[in-house]
Amino acid sequence: MTRDTLFSPFEVIDGDRSKGLVLVADHAGRALPDEYGSLGLPEAEFERHIAYDIGVERVTRALARLLDAPAVMARFSRLLIDANRGEDDPTLIRQLYDGTVIAANYPISPEERERRLDHYYRPYHDALGSMVASVAEETRAAPFLFSIHSFTPAMQGRARPWHVSILWDSDDRAVRPLLEALRADPALVVGDNEPYDGALRGDTMFRHAITSGYAHALIEIRQDLIATPEGAAGWAARLAPMLETVNAMPQMHAIERYGSRTGPV
């Protein structure tokens, strides 16, 4: 964890916007603004998956470099506020997460909730929305959004066997070729909407892709595989040619409205 007196809630990595691809990393960071201290938690909690998606920052930076693609990453810890939730989601600001009580979030006043939305969550989504719009303007076509996440190898005592998974709601344009490419490696256990369901109303892909009819996919990589610089670099090298192939497909840059399994869009 790092703390900043002058805190920027997001980082933008620029790239060739004419390629039509935007990389997204909602849980890349674990930083906190100086005024929040450590949210009442021991420093060790910020080494855990509850604070951020382990390995994702390195994977995102490497992919942005290999693909020369722009990326937008959240810098704040998900324990402050979760960038990949809708504003009305009950898990937007967690009070309990995988056995840990977040003291500074319990209780939380409506004013403090609004403050975190206004200072951290909304600026991140504004930055991502601006990037998506600029790519669409540059290409005169729909951008393809690729969201990068990681998951802990075990949760609440249950082992998770997948090495990698693709999460999605109803639009399978990018999902099917990505799953096919990953499953071509017999050494990989590949999940489809594991260990979570990709249909989450109000999340980042819902907000920036589904509502606009943009092709998208969310990848989950098991954290022990990307926790080291070597592991993260290896996975970025594995994924980069897959993303180049998928991004070159014409259907990735057409507006097609598939709706959502969560209800009307």
C-alpha positions in Angstrom: 0.0 0.0 0.0 1.1 3.6 -0.6 -0.5 6.8 0.6 -0.6 10.1 -1.2 -1.4 13.6 0.1 -2.1 14.7 -3.4 -4.0 11.7 -4.7 -4.8 10.8 -8.3 -7.5 8.1 -8.4 -6.5 6.8 -11.8 -3.5 6.4 -14.2 -3.8 6.6 -17.9 -1.3 4.8 -20.1 -1.4 6.2 -23.6 -1.1 4.2 -26.7 -2.2 4.0 -30.4 -5.9 4.9 -30.2 -6.3 4.1 -33.9 -6.1 0.4 -33.0 -9.6 0.5 -31.4 -8.6 -1.3 -28.2 -8.9 -0.1 -24.6 -7.4 -2.0 -21.7 -9.1 -1.6 -18.3 -7.9 -2.4 -14.8 -10.4 -1.6 -12.1 -8.5 -3.2 -9.2 -4.9 -2.6 -10.3 -4.0 -0.3 -7.3 -4.0 -0.5 -3.6 -3.1 3.1 -2.7 -5.0 5.2 -0.2 -5.2 9.0 0.1 -3.1 10.1 3.1 -6.2 11.2 5.1 -7.5 7.6 5.3 -4.4 6.2 6.9 -4.8 2.4 6.6 -8.6 2.3 7.0 -7.9 0.9 10.5 -6.3 -2.2 9.1 -2.8 -3.7 9.6 -0.5 -3.1 6.7 -0.4 -6.9 6.0 -4.1 -6.7 4.8 -2.9 -4.7 1.8 -0.8 -7.6 0.6 -4.0 -9.7 0.3 -6.4 -10.0 -2.5 -9.0 -8.1 -0.5 -7.1 -4.8 -1.2 -6.4 -5.2 -4.9 -6.0 -7.7 -7.8 -2.6 -9.1 -7.3 -0.5 -9.0 -10.5 -2.9 -7.0 -12.6 -0.9 -3.8 -12.7 2.1 -5.5 -14.1 0.0 -7.5 -16.7 -1.8 -4.4 -17.8 1.4 -2.4 -18.2 3.0 -5.2 -20.2 0.0 -5.6 -22.4 -0.2 -1.9 -23.1 3.5 -1.9 -24.1 3.2 -5.1 -26.2 0.1 -4.0 -28.0 0.8 -0.2 -28.0 -2.7 0.1 -26.6 -4.1 2.7 -24.2 -5.0 1.6 -20.7 -6.9 3.1 -17.7 -6.1 1.8 -14.3 -7.7 2.6 -10.9 -5.0 3.5 -8.3 -7.2 3.4 -5.2 -7.7 0.2 -3.1 -11.0 -1.6 -3.6 -11.3 -1.4 0.2 -11.8 2.4 -0.1 -14.4 2.0 -2.8 -14.8 -0.7 -5.5 -14.5 0.7 -9.0 -16.1 -2.4 -10.5 -19.5 -2.0 -8.9 -22.6 0.1 -9.6 -23.1 3.1 -7.4 -26.0 1.4 -5.7 -24.3 -1.9 -5.2 -24.3 -3.0 -1.6 -20.6 -4.2 -1.9 -19.5 -0.8 -3.3 -17.8 0.0 0.1 -17.2 -3.2 1.9 -17.5 -3.5 5.7 -16.5 -7.1 5.8 -14.4 -8.9 3.2 -13.1 -12.5 3.4 -13.1 -12.5 7.2 -11.6 -9.0 7.6 -13.7 -6.1 9.1 -12.7 -2.8 7.6 -12.9 -0.6 10.6 -13.1 2.8 8.7 -16.0 1.5 6.7 -18.2 0.4 9.6 -20.3 2.3 10.0 -20.1 4.7 7.0 -22.2 7.8 6.7 -24.1 8.8 3.6 -21.9 11.9 3.4 -18.7 9.8 3.5 -20.1 7.4 0.9 -20.9 10.3 -1.4 -17.5 11.8 -0.8 -15.7 8.7 -1.9 -17.9 8.4 -5.0 -17.2 12.0 -5.9 -13.4 12.1 -5.2 -12.3 8.6 -6.4 -14.9 6.4 -8.1 -16.4 9.0 -10.5 -13.1 10.5 -11.6 -11.9 7.1 -12.5 -15.0 6.3 -14.5 -14.9 9.7 -16.1 -11.3 9.1 -17.2 -12.2 5.7 -18.6 -15.3 7.1 -20.4 -13.1 9.8 -21.9 -10.6 7.3 -23.2 -13.3 5.1 -24.7 -14.9 8.1 -26.4 -11.5 9.3 -27.7 -10.8 5.8 -29.2 -14.2 5.8 -30.8 -13.6 9.3 -32.3 -10.2 8.3 -33.6 -11.3 5.1 -35.3 -14.8 6.2 -36.2 -15.9 2.8 -35.0 -16.8 1.0 -31.8 -13.9 0.3 -29.5 -13.2 -3.1 -28.1 -12.8 -3.1 -24.2 -10.7 -5.7 -22.5 -10.8 -5.7 -18.7 -8.1 -7.4 -16.6 -8.7 -8.9 -13.2 -7.2 -11.6 -11.0 -8.6 -14.0 -8.5 -7.3 -15.7 -5.4 -6.4 -19.4 -5.6 -8.7 -20.2 -2.7 -11.7 -18.5 -1.1 -13.3 -19.4 2.2 -11.4 -22.6 2.3 -12.3 -23.7 -1.3 -9.6 -24.2 -3.9 -10.2 -22.8 -7.3 -8.9 -25.0 -10.1 -9.0 -22.6 -13.0 -5.8 -21.0 -14.3 -7.8 -18.3 -16.2 -11.4 -17.5 -17.0 -13.4 -15.2 -19.2 -16.3 -13.4 -17.6 -19.2 -12.1 -19.7 -22.9 -11.2 -19.7 -24.6 -11.6 -23.0 -22.3 -10.3 -25.8 -20.1 -13.3 -26.8 -18.3 -11.7 -29.8 -14.9 -11.5 -28.0 -15.6 -14.3 -25.5 -15.8 -17.2 -27.9 -12.5 -16.6 -29.8 -10.7 -15.9 -26.5 -12.0 -19.0 -24.9 -11.0 -21.0 -28.0 -7.5 -19.6 -28.0 -7.0 -20.2 -24.3 -8.4 -23.8 -24.5 -6.0 -24.6 -27.3 -3.3 -25.0 -24.5 -4.0 -28.4 -22.9 -2.0 -27.3 -19.8 -4.6 -24.7 -18.9 -7.8 -25.1 -17.0 -10.0 -22.5 -18.5 -13.2 -21.2 -16.9 -16.3 -19.7 -18.4 -17.8 -17.2 -16.0 -15.8 -18.7 -13.1 -15.2 -18.1 -10.3 -17.8 -15.2 -10.8 -20.6 -14.5 -13.1 -19.9 -11.7 -15.5 -23.4 -10.4 -15.4 -23.2 -7.6 -12.8 -25.5 -4.7 -13.3 -23.7 -1.4 -13.1 -20.2 -2.7 -13.2 -17.5 -1.3 -15.4 -18.3 -3.4 -18.5 -22.0 -2.8 -18.1 -21.4 1.0 -17.8 -18.8 1.5 -20.6 -19.5 -1.4 -23.0 -22.9 -3.1 -22.7 -24.9 0.1 -22.6 -23.2 1.3 -25.8 -23.2 -2.0 -27.7 -19.4 -2.3 -27.6 -17.6 -5.6 -27.8 -15.8 -6.5 -24.6 -14.5 -9.3 -22.3 -13.2 -9.5 -18.8 -10.3 -11.9 -18.0 -9.6 -13.3 -14.6 -6.1 -14.8 -14.1 -5.3 -16.8 -11.0 -3.1 -14.6 -8.7 -0.4 -17.1 -8.0 0.4 -17.2 -11.7 1.0 -13.5 -12.0 2.2 -12.5 -8.6 5.9 -12.3 -9.7 7.2 -10.0 -12.5 8.2 -13.1 -14.5 4.7 -14.6 -14.2 3.0 -11.3 -15.1 5.3 -10.8 -18.1 4.7 -14.4 -19.3 0.9 -14.0 -19.2 1.0 -10.7 -21.0 3.1 -12.3 -23.7 0.6 -15.2 -23.9 -2.4 -12.9 -24.2 -1.0 -10.2 -26.5 -1.2 -12.2 -29.8 -4.7 -13.5 -28.8 -5.9 -9.9 -28.3 -4.3 -8.8 -31.6 -6.2 -11.5 -33.4 -9.5 -10.8 -31.7 -9.2 -7.0 -32.1 -8.6 -7.4 -35.8 -12.0 -9.1 -36.3 -14.5 -6.6 -37.9 -17.3 -7.6 -35.5 -15.3 -6.2 -32.5 -15.7 -2.7 -33.9 -19.4 -2.7 -34.7 -22.2 -1.5 -32.4 -24.3 -4.5 -31.5 -26.7 -4.5 -28.6 -27.0 -7.8 -26.8 -28.7 -6.5 -23.7 -27.9 -7.9 -20.2 -29.0 -10.9 -18.2 -29.5 -8.5 -15.3 -32.5 -6.8 -16.9 -33.3 -4.0 -19.4 -30.4 -1.8 -20.5 
